[in-house]
Amino acid sequence: MTSRNPEVAYVRRPELHAVEMDGELVMMGQEQGEYYGMRDVAASIWHHLAEPRTLDELVALVCEEYTVTAEDCRDDIVAFLDDLLGRKLVSAA
């Protein structure tokens, strides 16, 4: 699954809980048996995914929060979402 479909909303899996440690969000993927850490923009996107968001909504939120254009951040957000989808940390809503 790729996150480029503008009509699909994504949401983090509700059973995954992240805790803040030294400015980083850290969580354990029980199913995967791995720890994940997120900082800065990745942590911000993770927070935004508490409720279903489309790619365009995430891009707009990141552009509001950081000094970046949609063109400059869209590909990075797609790559991050695709990684989260691949690791089964988020799903299509």
C-alpha positions in Angstrom: 0.0 0.0 0.0 1.3 3.5 -0.8 0.2 6.6 0.9 -0.1 8.7 -2.3 -3.9 8.2 -2.6 -5.4 11.6 -1.7 -8.7 10.1 -0.7 -7.4 7.7 2.0 -7.1 8.8 5.6 -4.5 7.2 7.9 -4.6 6.7 11.6 -2.1 5.3 14.1 -3.1 2.0 15.7 -4.8 2.7 19.0 -3.0 0.0 20.9 0.3 1.6 20.3 1.3 4.1 23.0 4.3 6.3 22.8 6.1 7.9 25.8 8.3 11.0 25.7 11.9 10.3 26.7 14.6 13.0 26.3 12.7 14.9 23.6 11.9 11.7 21.7 8.7 9.7 21.3 9.5 6.0 22.0 7.1 3.1 21.5 7.2 -0.6 21.4 5.5 -2.5 18.5 4.3 -5.6 20.3 3.5 -7.4 17.1 6.9 -6.5 15.6 8.9 -6.8 18.8 10.8 -3.6 18.0 11.2 -0.3 19.6 10.6 2.9 17.6 11.8 6.4 18.3 10.6 9.6 16.7 11.7 13.2 16.9 10.8 16.5 15.5 8.6 16.2 12.3 8.1 12.5 12.7 6.9 12.9 16.3 4.6 15.8 15.1 3.1 13.6 12.4 2.6 10.7 14.9 0.6 13.1 17.1 -1.5 14.3 14.2 -2.3 10.6 13.3 -4.2 10.3 16.6 -7.2 11.0 14.4 -7.6 10.0 10.7 -5.7 12.3 8.4 -5.2 12.4 4.6 -1.8 13.0 3.1 -2.9 16.5 2.1 -4.0 17.2 5.7 -0.7 16.0 7.0 1.2 18.1 4.5 -0.8 21.2 5.5 -0.2 20.6 9.2 3.5 20.2 8.7 3.7 23.3 6.6 1.9 25.3 9.3 4.2 24.0 12.0 7.5 24.2 10.2 9.0 26.6 7.7 8.6 24.4 4.7 6.6 24.3 1.5 4.3 21.5 0.5 6.5 20.6 -2.5 9.5 20.3 -0.2 7.9 18.0 2.4 5.3 15.9 0.5 7.8 13.2 -0.7 9.3 12.9 2.8 5.8 12.6 4.4 4.9 9.9 1.8 8.1 8.0 2.6 7.4 8.2 6.3 3.8 7.1 6.0 4.8 4.3 3.7 7.3 3.2 6.4 4.7 3.3 9.1 2.3 1.4 6.9 4.9 -1.2 6.2 5.7 -1.6 9.9 1.9 -1.8 10.6 2.1 1.1 13.0 -0.6 3.0 11.1 -3.5 1.8 8.9 -6.0 3.2 6.4 -8.9 4.6 8.3 
